[in-house]
Amino acid sequence: MLKVERAKWVMDRLEALYPETPIPLDHKDPFTLLVAVLLSAQCTDARVNTVTPALFELADNPADMAQISVESIQSIIRPCGLSPRKSKAIAGLSRILVEKHRGQVPQDFAALEALPGVGHKTASVVMAQAFGVPAFPVDTHIHRLAQRWKLTDGKNVEKTEADLKKLFPIGRWNKLHLQIIFYGRDACTARGCDGTVCEFCATLFPRRKSAVVIKK
């Protein structure tokens, strides 16, 4: 099966498995989504969702969050890990949104990536899920599965993103990246599949005998 054929099979099968793709992080607007995505770094979405209600009860908009001390933010988000860095980022980006963006999350990759704690993946998630701008955020699940399915050489996440954008139609990017994440959590997990076990790996590579070594 050629790469383009594998991509088509993957896209069609994922659509059958996950016709609906609810955003895993609880939020009510672009700002609360931005904060939730920032908190999700090296933390599960489920844990983030247990932490954000208390945080957003304290402040759910940039103007109010900018008035909250870093220490107060950190005390709430500590279960998410990396709380010293994340709390400073949340406080800092809130001030910048008030001072430079009239209290609104910018609909612009460069402006988002200029905010404290916001890298390309976080910006891509916000652009895709808050504003509907085509993007293909690559997390650990997508990076792993794209290698197992030989849709990329896995050199780095930037290369994986570029390869997937070439393979899949732009109109499917926003939904497809969530579908791949869902499958990576449900079936083709880091420990539960080595590239030979799950439905996708077994179907796409029926003759594969050895585990796929994932490049980080």
N, C-alpha and C positions, 0 to 999 in steps of 0.2 A: 504494500500500500504506500503510495507516494505521500509526501508531507501534506500537500494540499488536500488529498483524499482523507488523511487522518484528521485534519482540521475540520473538514466538512462533517465527518462522522461524529467527532467530539461535539461540535456545535449542535447538531441535530439531536444527539442523545441527551445532552445536558438540557436542552429545551424540553424534551419529553420528561425528564426527571424533575426539573425545577422550572415549571412554567411561570411560577410567581417567585419574585426575588425581593422579599422585604429586607430593608436595610437592617443589619444586625444590631447596630448601636442605637439606643433610644435617644431621641432628640426631637426638638420642635421647630427648629429654624437653622439657618446656616451657622450661626455662632455656636449654638449648643452642639451641633454636629462637629464643628471644627475642634472644640474642646474635647469631645468624646473620642474623636480619631487620634488626637494628640495623646490622650491618656491610654489608648489601646496599644501603644508601642511596647512590645515585650510584655503584654498583658492580654488576657482573654477578653473578648467582648462581653461575656457574661459577667465577669468581675467588674468591668467598667460600668455596666448597667446597674450594678448594686451600689456603686459609689456616686454616680452623677445625680441621683435625686437629691441627696443632701447638699451637694455642691450647688446645684441650680436653684435650690430653695434659698440658699444664701445669696446667690447672684446668678441671673440667667441672661444677662446682656453685658456688653462691653463696658458701659458706663458704670454699672454697679460693681462689676468684677474688678474694675480698675481701682475701686475704693477699698477692696479687701486686701488685707496684708498677706504677704507670701506665706507667712507662718500659718495663718488660718486656712489658706488653701491647702497647704501641705498636710495639715492635720486631718483633713477630710480625704484626700486622695492617696494617702500613704499605702492602702492595700493594693494599689495599682503598680507599685514599684517605681523606682527612679523618681520618687516624689520631690526631692530637692530641686532637681532639674526641671521637672514638669511644672511644679508650682511657680517657679520663676518665669517659665515660658508663658504660662496662662496669664499671669499678672502683667508681664511685659507686652504680650500681643494685645491684651485688652486696652492698655494705655495707648498703644499705637493706633488701634482701630478708632479710638475716640479722637485722637489728635490729628491723624492723617486721613481717615476714611469716614469721617462723620458718623462714627459708631456702627458702620456697616462692614460686613465681611466682603472684601473685594472679589469681583468675578473675573479674576486675572491671575494667571499662573505666577508671573513674576512678582506681583504684589503679595500674593499668598506666601511664596517661598522666601520672601524677605522678612516675614514675621518670625519671632523667636520660636524655636521648637518645631517649625513647620518645614519639612523637607518635601521633596518632589512627590513621594507617595501620598503623604497627607494632603498636599495641595490637589493631587489628582482625584482623591476620594471626594473632597469637598466640591471640586468643579463638576465631577460626574454626578454625585448623589444630591447635592444641594441645588445645583444650577443646570443640570442636564447637559453639560458640555461634554462631548465625547472624550473619554480618557480611558486608560487601561492601567490602573494602579496594580503594581506587582508586589504581593506580599510573599511570605515564606511558602504558603500553600501553592500559589500560582507558579512560583519559581521552581518548586519541586516537581509539580505535575507536568509543566511544560518540558522539563528535562526527561521525565519518565516516558512521555508520549513523543519524544523527539520532535518537538515543535521549535526547539532552540538548542544551541550548544551549551547553554547555561553558564557562559563565561562570567556574567554578572547580571544583576537585576536590570540594569539599563539595556543590555543587549536582549534580555528576555522580553522586555517591554517592546522594544523596536521590532523584534521578530514576530511577536503576536499581533502587533498592529498591522504588519504586512500580510499576515495570514487571514485575518478575520475582517469582515466588512465593518466599516466605522459605525454604522448604525446599530451594531450588536455589542460594541465594546462595553458599554456601561452595565448592561445586563449580564453579559458573558463573564466578566471578571468576578461578579458575585456568584454565578453558577459554578465556576471552577473552584472558588473558595468553599462553597457548600459541599461539593463533592470531595474536596481535599480533607474536609473535616469529617465527613460521613464514611468514606470508603477508602480513598487512596491516602491514608494517613502516613505520617512520618515513620511510625513503628509498625502499623498494621499491614502495610504493603511495601514491598521492596522493588516494585516494578514488574512483578510477575503474578500478583495475587488478585487484585481487584478486577471488576468486570472490564474496565477500560483497558488496563494493561494487558490482561489476558486476551482480549479481543483484538487489540491493535498489534500485539506482538506474541502470537501463539507459540512461536518457536523460541522465545527468549527463555534461557535457562538460568542465567545468573542475575544477581541483584544489580540494580542501577546505582552507580555511585553518584551522589548528588553534589554538584559544585555549589558552594555557598555564594 
